[in-house]
Amino acid sequence: MDLLDNLQAEFQTSRAWIELACLVGSLVVAFGVSFWAGRRARAAGDSVWFGRRTLDGLLFPALALALVYAARAVVAHHQSVFLLKIAIPVLVSLAVIRFFARVLSAAFPESGAMRLVERLFSWVAWLAAVLWIVDLLPSVLEELDAIHLAFGKTSISLRTLIEGCLSSGLVLVVALWVSSTLERKVLSHAISDLSMRRVAVNAMRAVLLLMGLLFALSAVGVDLTALSVLGGAVGVGLGFGLQKLAANYVSGFVILLERSLRIGDNVRVDSFEGKITDIKTRYTLLRATNGRESIVPNETMVSQRVENLSAADLRFNLTTNVVVGYDSDVSQVQQILCDAAKAQERVLADPAPVAYLVNFAPDGLEFSLHFWISDPASGQVNIRSAVNLAMLAGLRAAKVEIPYPQRVLRVQGPEAAALLSATAVAPAVSPGG
């Protein structure tokens, strides 16, 4: 009630209207600059400073806070300040929330847990702003400092625990922001190789997160020497229960550093063929041409046999078989098959398609057509189907017989005469009979 009474008393004088004009002017200027900069930058989805709308990014609350703070400093030389003093904690909370939300949405775009954390942090920030405005924040902090929690022989105040969690979260968010900014602005231009860039990004993010966590723990008074016991426990856990996990992480860095496998390579692992879309620290993502995606542990990529179809040559061989009649001209059939492959745009001219007589099948001569493509990601079944259709059209145009399966039936004994008389009466017998 004191806040409302003071606010009503201020608006009965001209001082509050001067502050209101300064506040509105600061917000209008901040909005105009943010709107203009957002249109010029066109970075709504990639930058922390700009969001989908002008008010979604960090630039508006940060610029408004700077302008309001400057206006408060100027007005304070001539009169007492009340309204601008209330606006500062509101803008501080809004800037922190916008920064937190933009960084988490960029680092974890599809994580529901991060959205929940963002909402919880927003409630905490707005609660702190309200307590700050009504001058209850110091009293609340004193009450929290008086509440102690015991962890074994260690006693810690609730205020220290909350401040530690908040400062750790803020420092980790800053570390994520710095690492993503360096990746987008520096590493993308300095390192052209995707695998080496992934190594640099993972290593840099891990170092920044570790340094930020240690800094946050040290800021709230946690003795870092106590972490040596935790480090020893983690080492024992890795040695016994987390062997596979540790092996996958180490294998991930080995793959990235050796560059034996790169993002974009087409590989075959355990009869699954696909393109490497990403190499994580624990697993590798393979995407097949039919849309299926396989998650392969990095240890498998290191310890087992992996066929890299892109390491030596970008040309991929495809084959298709056809059987023609025994009375067909072999040279003519080979020419028809090769022409059918050459007529397709995706089939490479060098090496040229080639057809081989591979087998004397029971029903006819079996030919195998070999041709090469350079874009397996565009599909293999579709190009094979196009070649088969062209082969069928070419063979039919040349009147080359594609025989049905045929079998010879020999009947011996007393039943032979009866069968011969039956076939004489009904001569129409299917070729497969």
ZAMARGU-4260 file (C-alpha; in steps of 0.2 Angstrom, whole numbers, plus 5000, padded with zeros to 4 digits):
<rodrens>
0) 5000/5000/5000 | 5014/5012/5004 | 5020/5009/4986 | 5003/5014/4978 | 5001/5029/4990
5) 5019/5035/4985 | 5015/5032/4967 | 4998/5042/4968 | 5007/5056/4977 | 5020/5057/4964
10) 5008/5059/4950 | 4999/5073/4959 | 5015/5083/4955 | 5024/5087/4939 | 5039/5077/4944
15) 5031/5060/4940 | 5025/5066/4923 | 5043/5071/4919 | 5049/5054/4924 | 5035/5046/4914
20) 5040/5056/4899 | 5058/5050/4901 | 5053/5032/4903 | 5041/5032/4888 | 5054/5041/4877
25) 5067/5028/4882 | 5056/5014/4878 | 5051/5021/4861 | 5069/5025/4857 | 5074/5007/4862
30) 5060/5000/4852 | 5064/5010/4836 | 5083/5005/4837 | 5079/4987/4840 | 5066/4987/4826
35) 5078/4995/4814 | 5093/4984/4819 | 5083/4968/4818 | 5077/4972/4800 | 5095/4976/4794
40) 5103/4961/4803 | 5089/4948/4798 | 5096/4937/4811 | 5080/4933/4820 | 5084/4914/4823
45) 5103/4915/4825 | 5106/4929/4837 | 5103/4932/4855 | 5100/4950/4852 | 5086/4948/4840
50) 5070/4937/4841 | 5056/4933/4829 | 5048/4950/4835 | 5057/4965/4841 | 5052/4962/4859
55) 5058/4944/4859 | 5077/4948/4858 | 5089/4954/4871 | 5093/4971/4862 | 5077/4980/4867
60) 5077/4977/4886 | 5096/4980/4887 | 5095/4996/4877 | 5079/5002/4887 | 5088/4998/4903
65) 5103/5008/4898 | 5093/5023/4893 | 5082/5022/4908 | 5097/5021/4919 | 5105/5036/4911
70) 5089/5046/4912 | 5088/5042/4931 | 5105/5048/4933 | 5101/5065/4924 | 5084/5067/4933
75) 5091/5063/4950 | 5102/5079/4949 | 5086/5090/4949 | 5073/5080/4958 | 5069/5065/4968
80) 5067/5049/4957 | 5053/5037/4960 | 5045/5030/4944 | 5062/5027/4935 | 5068/5018/4951
85) 5054/5006/4949 | 5057/5003/4930 | 5075/4998/4932 | 5072/4981/4941 | 5058/4977/4929
90) 5069/4980/4914 | 5084/4970/4923 | 5072/4955/4925 | 5066/4957/4907 | 5084/4957/4900
95) 5090/4942/4911 | 5074/4932/4905 | 5076/4937/4887 | 5095/4932/4888 | 5091/4916/4896
100) 5077/4911/4884 | 5087/4916/4868 | 5102/4906/4873 | 5093/4890/4878 | 5082/4891/4863
105) 5097/4892/4852 | 5107/4878/4861 | 5092/4866/4864 | 5079/4871/4851 | 5068/4856/4853
110) 5070/4852/4872 | 5054/4852/4883 | 5065/4852/4899 | 5074/4868/4894 | 5057/4876/4891
115) 5052/4871/4909 | 5068/4878/4916 | 5065/4894/4906 | 5048/4896/4914 | 5055/4892/4932
120) 5069/4905/4929 | 5056/4918/4923 | 5046/4916/4938 | 5061/4918/4950 | 5067/4933/4940
125) 5049/4942/4941 | 5048/4937/4960 | 5065/4945/4963 | 5060/4961/4954 | 5044/4962/4964
130) 5053/4960/4980 | 5066/4973/4974 | 5052/4986/4970 | 5043/4984/4987 | 5060/4985/4996
135) 5057/4967/5003 | 5072/4959/4995 | 5085/4963/5009 | 5073/4956/5022 | 5069/4940/5012
140) 5088/4937/5009 | 5091/4939/5028 | 5078/4926/5032 | 5085/4914/5019 | 5102/4917/5026
145) 5096/4912/5043 | 5090/4895/5037 | 5104/4882/5037 | 5104/4865/5029 | 5115/4851/5035
150) 5124/4839/5023 | 5134/4827/5034 | 5146/4838/5043 | 5144/4853/5032 | 5131/4866/5035
155) 5125/4878/5022 | 5112/4892/5022 | 5097/4891/5010 | 5102/4908/5003 | 5119/4902/4998
160) 5112/4887/4990 | 5099/4897/4980 | 5112/4910/4975 | 5124/4895/4970 | 5111/4887/4959
165) 5106/4904/4951 | 5124/4909/4948 | 5129/4892/4941 | 5114/4892/4929 | 5118/4910/4923
170) 5137/4906/4921 | 5133/4890/4911 | 5121/4900/4900 | 5134/4913/4897 | 5147/4899/4892
175) 5134/4892/4880 | 5131/4909/4872 | 5150/4912/4870 | 5153/4895/4863 | 5139/4896/4850
180) 5144/4914/4846 | 5162/4908/4843 | 5156/4894/4833 | 5145/4904/4821 | 5157/4920/4820
185) 5174/4913/4821 | 5176/4894/4818 | 5164/4893/4803 | 5176/4904/4794 | 5193/4898/4801
190) 5190/4880/4800 | 5182/4873/4784 | 5183/4855/4788 | 5166/4850/4797 | 5174/4836/4808
195) 5188/4847/4814 | 5175/4861/4817 | 5165/4849/4828 | 5181/4844/4838 | 5184/4862/4841
200) 5166/4866/4846 | 5165/4851/4858 | 5181/4855/4866 | 5178/4873/4868 | 5161/4871/4875
205) 5167/4858/4887 | 5181/4869/4893 | 5170/4884/4895 | 5156/4875/4904 | 5169/4868/4916
210) 5177/4885/4919 | 5160/4893/4922 | 5155/4879/4934 | 5171/4881/4944 | 5169/4900/4944
215) 5151/4899/4950 | 5155/4887/4964 | 5170/4897/4969 | 5159/4913/4969 | 5147/4906/4982
220) 5161/4900/4993 | 5162/4881/4989 | 5179/4874/4993 | 5185/4867/4976 | 5198/4856/4985
225) 5183/4845/4990 | 5180/4841/4972 | 5195/4830/4972 | 5186/4817/4981 | 5172/4818/4969
230) 5184/4817/4955 | 5191/4801/4962 | 5174/4793/4964 | 5170/4798/4946 | 5186/4790/4940
235) 5181/4774/4949 | 5164/4774/4942 | 5171/4776/4924 | 5183/4762/4927 | 5169/4750/4932
240) 5151/4755/4927 | 5154/4768/4914 | 5167/4759/4903 | 5156/4759/4887 | 5151/4777/4890
245) 5169/4782/4892 | 5174/4772/4877 | 5161/4780/4866 | 5166/4798/4871 | 5185/4794/4868
250) 5180/4785/4851 | 5171/4801/4846 | 5186/4812/4848 | 5197/4799/4840 | 5185/4799/4824
255) 5185/4818/4823 | 5204/4820/4826 | 5209/4806/4814 | 5196/4812/4801 | 5194/4794/4794
260) 5176/4797/4794 | 5169/4814/4790 | 5152/4822/4791 | 5144/4820/4773 | 5153/4803/4770
265) 5142/4788/4764 | 5147/4773/4775 | 5140/4755/4777 | 5140/4748/4795 | 5132/4731/4798
270) 5123/4731/4782 | 5116/4748/4785 | 5121/4761/4772 | 5119/4779/4774 | 5126/4796/4775
275) 5135/4803/4791 | 5124/4818/4796 | 5132/4822/4813 | 5146/4815/4824 | 5142/4818/4842
280) 5154/4814/4856 | 5145/4798/4861 | 5137/4792/4844 | 5136/4795/4825 | 5120/4798/4816
285) 5118/4789/4799 | 5104/4793/4787 | 5099/4781/4773 | 5092/4787/4757 | 5074/4780/4762
290) 5074/4792/4777 | 5078/4780/4790 | 5091/4786/4803 | 5103/4775/4813 | 5112/4779/4829
295) 5128/4770/4830 | 5139/4771/4845 | 5156/4778/4842 | 5165/4763/4849 | 5157/4753/4835
300) 5164/4765/4822 | 5181/4762/4829 | 5182/4744/4834 | 5172/4736/4820 | 5173/4735/4801
305) 5166/4751/4793 | 5165/4753/4774 | 5168/4771/4769 | 5160/4773/4752 | 5166/4791/4750
310) 5184/4790/4756 | 5193/4785/4740 | 5180/4788/4726 | 5164/4797/4724 | 5158/4786/4710
315) 5145/4772/4716 | 5143/4757/4706 | 5125/4750/4703 | 5120/4734/4694 | 5105/4726/4687
320) 5102/4709/4679 | 5091/4703/4664 | 5089/4686/4656 | 5086/4685/4637 | 5083/4670/4625
325) 5097/4659/4619 | 5094/4664/4601 | 5098/4682/4605 | 5112/4692/4598 | 5124/4694/4612
330) 5132/4710/4605 | 5115/4718/4601 | 5109/4714/4619 | 5125/4722/4626 | 5123/4738/4616
335) 5104/4739/4621 | 5108/4738/4639 | 5123/4751/4638 | 5112/4763/4628 | 5098/4762/4641
340) 5110/4767/4655 | 5118/4781/4645 | 5101/4789/4642 | 5099/4793/4660 | 5106/4810/4666
345) 5113/4804/4683 | 5123/4789/4675 | 5141/4794/4673 | 5149/4794/4656 | 5166/4790/4664
350) 5167/4776/4668 | 5155/4771/4654 | 5141/4758/4657 | 5146/4740/4653 | 5136/4724/4651
355) 5143/4707/4654 | 5136/4689/4650 | 5138/4682/4667 | 5128/4666/4667 | 5120/4653/4656
360) 5104/4652/4665 | 5091/4638/4663 | 5079/4650/4655 | 5091/4660/4644 | 5107/4671/4644
365) 5109/4681/4659 | 5117/4698/4657 | 5123/4710/4671 | 5123/4729/4668 | 5135/4739/4678
370) 5134/4758/4678 | 5140/4772/4690 | 5132/4787/4698 | 5140/4801/4709 | 5125/4806/4719
375) 5118/4791/4729 | 5110/4803/4741 | 5097/4807/4727 | 5092/4789/4728 | 5097/4772/4721
380) 5081/4763/4718 | 5074/4777/4707 | 5089/4777/4695 | 5089/4758/4694 | 5071/4758/4690
385) 5073/4771/4676 | 5087/4760/4669 | 5076/4745/4669 | 5062/4753/4661 | 5074/4759/4647
390) 5081/4742/4645 | 5064/4734/4644 | 5059/4747/4630 | 5075/4744/4621 | 5073/4725/4621
395) 5055/4725/4616 | 5059/4737/4601 | 5073/4726/4595 | 5061/4711/4597 | 5073/4702/4609
400) 5064/4688/4619 | 5063/4689/4638 | 5059/4671/4641 | 5047/4665/4654 | 5053/4651/4666
405) 5053/4635/4656 | 5054/4617/4663 | 5054/4600/4653 | 5043/4586/4659 | 5048/4568/4655
410) 5036/4554/4658 | 5042/4536/4658 | 5032/4520/4660 | 5014/4515/4656 | 5008/4533/4660
415) 5017/4539/4644 | 5005/4533/4632 | 4990/4540/4641 | 4999/4557/4643 | 5003/4558/4625
420) 4985/4554/4620 | 4979/4568/4632 | 4991/4581/4625 | 4985/4576/4607 | 4967/4580/4612
425) 4971/4596/4622 | 4987/4603/4614 | 4986/4620/4623 | 4998/4618/4637 | 5006/4633/4646
430) 5024/4635/4644 | 5027/4633/4662 | 5019/4616/4662
</rodrens>
